[in-house]
Amino acid sequence: MKIVVLDGYSLNPGDLSWKGLEEFGDATVYDRTAPSDILKNIGGAEAIFTNKTPLDAHTIERMKNVRYIGVLATGYNIVDVEAAGSRGITVTNVPGYGTSAVAQFTMALLLELCHHIGEHGAAVRAGEWTRSVDFTFHNHPLIELEGKTMGIIGMGSIGMAVARLARAFGMNVVYYGRNRKKPAEFRGFAYKELDELLSISDVVSLHCPLTDETRGMIDSVAIGLMKPTALLINTSRGPVVNEKDLAEALNRGTIAGAAVDVLSKEPPDADNPLIAAANCMVTPHIAWAAFEARRRLMDAAIDNFRSFIKGNPVNKVN
């Protein structure tokens, strides 16, 4: 069997191995595939793997031999799954691999907003502490989380992991999302409608999928409901936030700060309004990318393919 990985670099920049794929056939791994090269790189492959290389209906219609598409991520909107299904192509994804990594990164973003550790460390290197007349100095207000309210939008596995970490910091946790059930693991976390969650939360953290309902959910109206002291964190999908509205709110001081690991276009244009917005930290979509998480992703993607070969596909999305 001929196997092609269209964009393997982000998953494996060199610290993992693709050998697991080789037990199934001849595997070719491209670090990246330009849109104009997708069909050429696929060639006569029967199985292909993609992370962010798009496979739309037009492309899928022209894939002659492909029987399997493995998405090297949880989100699979880069594949037209309906078109794939109509051609008998199985599409799988990898849910759950990054739960711990993304939750940890979310709290890292929050702690950076609260303490500006990077900036304070840079100030010390620049000699500001050496020149200080006091034993201490800080160039930003410092925020304690104990007793504050964390509002989580999207209470799936990552949202739940963030909720547990927030509770460990002594925060009160409220949530909004499709899941209004109250299983035992939700005990101590209160469901709130979106408008109320926005208005009472000191921190709003986004963990919802990108859907027609959530696209642009955090806009000027939503931000206007938030406290002027509130912080916004987005580690879900960039288009959930109206970036222009958020940048304007930050520059006006409508809310106190934001940290985002995702943007509507990645890599972003140089003039993306959040990059230069006041009190806004932007990181380059790395919440998922801890070594341990990438290793789990690699192992799970290979397991998905093995199950497909055996005739019992798992994590099928079409």
C-alpha positions as CSV (number, residue, x, y, z in Angstrom):
1,M,0.0,0.0,0.0
2,K,1.2,3.5,-0.8
3,I,0.9,6.0,2.0
4,V,1.5,9.7,1.9
5,V,1.7,12.2,4.7
6,L,1.1,15.7,3.2
7,D,2.3,17.9,6.0
8,G,4.2,16.0,8.7
9,Y,6.5,18.6,10.0
10,S,4.2,20.2,12.6
11,L,3.6,16.8,14.2
12,N,7.1,15.5,13.8
13,P,9.8,18.2,13.4
14,G,12.4,15.4,14.0
15,D,11.9,14.2,17.5
16,L,9.4,11.4,16.7
17,S,9.4,8.6,14.1
18,W,7.2,7.7,11.2
19,K,8.3,4.0,11.3
20,G,4.9,2.9,12.6
21,L,3.4,3.7,9.2
22,E,6.0,1.6,7.4
23,E,4.5,-1.7,8.6
24,F,1.5,-1.0,6.3
25,G,3.4,-0.2,3.1
26,D,5.5,2.4,1.3
27,A,5.3,5.6,3.3
28,T,6.3,9.0,1.9
29,V,6.3,12.0,4.2
30,Y,6.3,15.6,3.0
31,D,7.1,18.2,5.6
32,R,4.7,20.6,3.8
33,T,2.5,20.5,0.7
34,A,1.6,23.7,-1.2
35,P,-2.0,23.9,-2.4
36,S,-0.8,23.6,-6.0
37,D,1.1,20.4,-5.2
38,I,-1.6,18.4,-3.3
39,L,-2.7,16.1,-6.1
40,K,0.8,15.7,-7.3
41,N,2.0,14.6,-3.9
42,I,-0.9,12.3,-3.4
43,G,-0.2,10.6,-6.6
44,G,-1.4,7.0,-6.5
45,A,-1.6,6.8,-2.7
46,E,-4.3,4.7,-1.2
47,A,-4.0,6.3,2.2
48,I,-3.1,9.9,3.0
49,F,-2.6,11.8,6.3
50,T,-3.1,15.5,6.7
51,N,-2.9,18.0,9.5
52,K,-3.8,21.4,7.9
53,T,-3.4,20.7,4.2
54,P,-7.0,21.2,2.9
55,L,-8.8,18.4,1.0
56,D,-11.9,20.0,-0.5
57,A,-14.5,18.4,-2.7
58,H,-12.7,19.4,-5.9
59,T,-9.5,17.7,-4.7
60,I,-11.3,14.7,-3.4
61,E,-13.1,14.1,-6.7
62,R,-9.7,13.9,-8.4
63,M,-8.1,11.4,-6.0
64,K,-8.1,8.2,-7.9
65,N,-7.0,5.6,-5.4
66,V,-7.4,7.0,-2.0
67,R,-9.5,4.9,0.4
68,Y,-8.4,6.5,3.7
69,I,-7.8,10.0,5.0
70,G,-6.3,10.3,8.5
71,V,-6.5,13.7,10.0
72,L,-3.5,14.4,12.3
73,A,-5.6,16.5,14.6
74,T,-8.9,16.6,16.5
75,G,-10.6,19.2,14.2
76,Y,-11.3,17.9,10.8
77,N,-12.8,20.9,9.0
78,I,-10.0,20.9,6.5
79,V,-11.5,17.8,4.9
80,D,-14.8,17.8,3.1
81,V,-16.0,14.7,4.9
82,E,-19.3,14.5,2.9
83,A,-17.4,14.5,-0.4
84,A,-15.1,11.8,1.0
85,G,-18.0,9.7,2.2
86,S,-19.7,9.9,-1.2
87,R,-16.6,8.3,-2.7
88,G,-16.3,5.6,0.0
89,I,-13.3,7.2,1.6
90,T,-13.0,6.7,5.4
91,V,-12.0,9.8,7.3
92,T,-10.7,9.6,10.9
93,N,-9.5,12.1,13.5
94,V,-7.6,11.9,16.8
95,P,-9.7,13.2,19.7
96,G,-8.3,13.7,23.2
97,Y,-4.6,13.6,22.6
98,G,-4.0,17.2,23.7
99,T,-6.3,17.6,26.6
100,S,-3.7,17.9,29.3
101,A,-1.3,20.0,27.2
102,V,-3.9,22.5,26.1
103,A,-5.3,22.8,29.7
104,Q,-1.9,23.4,31.0
105,F,-1.1,26.0,28.3
106,T,-4.4,27.8,29.1
107,M,-3.4,28.2,32.7
108,A,0.1,29.3,31.6
109,L,-1.5,32.1,29.5
110,L,-3.7,33.1,32.4
111,L,-0.7,33.2,34.8
112,E,1.2,35.3,32.3
113,L,-1.6,37.8,32.1
114,C,-1.8,37.9,35.9
115,H,2.0,38.3,36.6
116,H,3.7,39.3,33.3
117,I,6.5,37.0,34.2
118,G,8.2,37.3,30.8
119,E,8.2,41.0,30.8
120,H,9.4,41.2,34.4
121,G,12.3,38.8,33.6
122,A,13.2,40.9,30.6
123,A,13.2,44.0,32.7
124,V,15.6,42.5,35.1
125,R,17.9,41.6,32.2
126,A,17.6,45.2,31.0
127,G,18.9,46.4,34.4
128,E,15.7,47.9,35.8
129,W,15.9,46.0,39.1
130,T,19.6,46.9,39.4
131,R,18.6,50.6,39.1
132,S,15.7,50.3,41.4
133,V,15.8,52.2,44.7
134,D,13.5,49.6,46.3
135,F,14.1,45.9,47.0
136,T,11.2,45.1,44.6
137,F,9.6,46.6,41.6
138,H,6.8,45.7,39.1
139,N,5.7,47.4,36.0
140,H,2.3,45.8,35.7
141,P,-0.5,45.3,38.3
142,L,-0.4,41.7,39.7
143,I,-3.5,39.6,40.0
144,E,-4.4,36.9,42.5
145,L,-6.8,34.2,41.2
146,E,-8.1,32.9,44.5
147,G,-11.8,33.6,44.8
148,K,-12.2,34.9,41.3
149,T,-14.6,33.4,38.7
150,M,-13.5,31.4,35.7
151,G,-16.1,31.2,32.9
152,I,-15.5,28.3,30.5
153,I,-17.3,28.3,27.1
154,G,-17.2,24.7,25.9
155,M,-17.2,22.1,28.7
156,G,-15.7,19.2,26.7
157,S,-12.7,17.3,27.9
158,I,-10.4,20.3,27.6
159,G,-12.9,22.6,29.3
160,M,-13.3,20.1,32.1
161,A,-9.5,19.8,32.5
162,V,-9.2,23.6,32.7
163,A,-12.1,23.7,35.2
164,R,-10.2,21.3,37.5
165,L,-7.0,23.4,37.3
166,A,-8.9,26.6,37.9
167,R,-10.5,25.0,41.0
168,A,-7.1,24.0,42.2
169,F,-6.2,27.7,42.2
170,G,-9.2,28.5,44.3
171,M,-11.4,29.9,41.6
172,N,-15.1,29.5,41.2
173,V,-16.0,27.9,37.9
174,V,-19.1,28.5,35.7
175,Y,-19.6,27.1,32.2
176,Y,-21.7,27.4,29.1
177,G,-22.0,25.0,26.2
178,R,-24.0,22.3,24.5
179,N,-23.6,19.9,27.5
180,R,-26.0,21.0,30.2
181,K,-25.9,17.6,31.9
182,K,-24.8,17.3,35.5
183,P,-22.8,14.1,35.8
184,A,-20.7,13.6,39.0
185,E,-17.6,15.2,37.4
186,F,-19.5,18.4,36.9
187,R,-20.2,18.8,40.6
188,G,-19.2,22.2,41.9
189,F,-19.3,23.8,38.4
190,A,-22.4,25.8,37.7
191,Y,-24.1,26.1,34.3
192,K,-24.9,29.6,33.2
193,E,-26.4,31.1,30.0
194,L,-23.8,32.9,27.9
195,D,-24.8,36.4,28.7
196,E,-24.7,35.8,32.5
197,L,-21.4,33.9,32.2
198,L,-19.8,36.8,30.4
199,S,-21.1,39.4,32.9
200,I,-20.0,37.6,36.1
201,S,-16.6,36.1,35.0
202,D,-13.3,37.5,35.9
203,V,-11.7,35.2,33.3
204,V,-13.4,33.9,30.2
205,S,-11.7,30.9,28.6
206,L,-12.8,29.5,25.2
207,H,-12.8,25.8,24.5
208,C,-15.6,25.4,22.1
209,P,-15.5,23.9,18.5
210,L,-15.8,26.2,15.5
211,T,-19.4,25.9,14.2
212,D,-21.8,28.2,12.5
213,E,-23.1,29.0,16.0
214,T,-19.8,29.8,17.6
215,R,-18.1,31.7,14.7
216,G,-17.7,35.3,15.8
217,M,-19.4,34.5,19.1
218,I,-17.0,36.9,21.0
219,D,-17.8,40.2,19.3
220,S,-18.3,43.7,20.5
221,V,-21.7,42.8,22.0
222,A,-20.3,39.9,24.0
223,I,-17.3,41.8,25.1
224,G,-19.5,44.7,26.2
225,L,-21.1,42.4,28.7
226,M,-17.8,41.6,30.3
227,K,-16.3,43.3,33.3
228,P,-13.7,46.0,32.5
229,T,-11.3,44.0,34.7
230,A,-11.9,40.7,32.9
231,L,-9.4,38.6,31.0
232,L,-10.1,36.6,27.8
233,I,-8.3,33.5,26.8
234,N,-8.7,31.6,23.5
235,T,-7.1,28.3,22.8
236,S,-10.0,26.9,20.7
237,R,-10.2,28.3,17.2
238,G,-9.4,31.8,16.0
239,P,-12.7,32.6,14.2
240,V,-14.7,32.2,17.4
241,V,-13.4,35.7,18.2
242,N,-14.1,38.8,16.1
243,E,-10.5,40.0,16.2
244,K,-11.2,43.6,15.1
245,D,-13.8,43.9,17.9
246,L,-11.5,42.4,20.5
247,A,-8.6,44.6,19.5
248,E,-10.7,47.7,19.7
249,A,-12.0,46.7,23.1
250,L,-8.5,46.1,24.4
251,N,-7.2,49.4,23.0
252,R,-10.1,51.2,24.6
253,G,-9.7,49.4,27.9
254,T,-13.2,47.8,27.7
255,I,-11.6,44.7,29.1
256,A,-8.3,44.3,30.9
257,G,-6.4,41.8,28.7
258,A,-6.4,38.9,26.4
259,A,-4.2,35.9,25.5
260,V,-4.8,34.0,22.3
261,D,-3.0,30.9,20.9
262,V,-5.1,30.9,17.7
263,L,-6.0,33.4,15.1
264,S,-8.5,33.5,12.2
265,K,-5.6,33.1,9.7
266,E,-2.5,31.1,10.5
267,P,0.2,32.2,9.9
268,P,-1.4,35.6,10.4
269,D,-1.1,38.7,8.3
270,A,1.3,41.3,9.6
271,D,-1.6,43.7,10.2
272,N,-3.7,41.3,12.2
273,P,-5.2,43.7,14.8
274,L,-4.5,41.5,17.8
275,I,-0.8,41.4,17.3
276,A,-0.4,45.1,18.2
277,A,-3.4,45.4,20.5
278,A,-3.0,46.7,24.1
279,N,-2.6,44.1,26.8
280,C,-2.8,41.3,24.3
281,M,-0.5,38.3,24.2
282,V,-0.5,36.2,21.0
283,T,1.3,32.8,20.9
284,P,1.7,30.8,17.6
285,H,-0.8,27.9,18.0
286,I,1.4,25.8,20.2
287,A,-1.0,24.8,23.1
288,W,-1.3,21.3,21.5
289,A,2.4,20.9,20.7
290,A,4.0,19.5,23.9
291,F,6.2,16.5,23.0
292,E,4.1,14.1,25.0
293,A,0.9,15.3,23.3
294,R,2.5,14.9,19.8
295,R,3.7,11.4,20.7
296,R,0.1,10.5,21.7
297,L,-1.2,12.0,18.5
298,M,1.3,10.0,16.4
299,D,0.5,6.7,18.2
300,A,-3.3,7.3,18.0
301,A,-3.1,8.1,14.2
302,I,-1.2,4.9,13.6
303,D,-3.7,3.0,15.7
304,N,-6.6,4.5,13.7
305,F,-5.0,3.3,10.5
306,R,-4.3,-0.1,11.9
307,S,-8.0,-0.5,12.8
308,F,-9.0,0.6,9.4
309,I,-6.7,-2.0,7.7
310,K,-8.3,-4.6,9.9
311,G,-11.8,-3.6,8.8
312,N,-12.9,-2.0,12.1
313,P,-12.3,1.7,11.7
314,V,-12.3,3.8,14.9
315,N,-12.6,7.6,15.4
316,K,-14.4,7.7,12.0
317,V,-16.0,11.2,11.3
318,N,-18.0,10.4,8.2
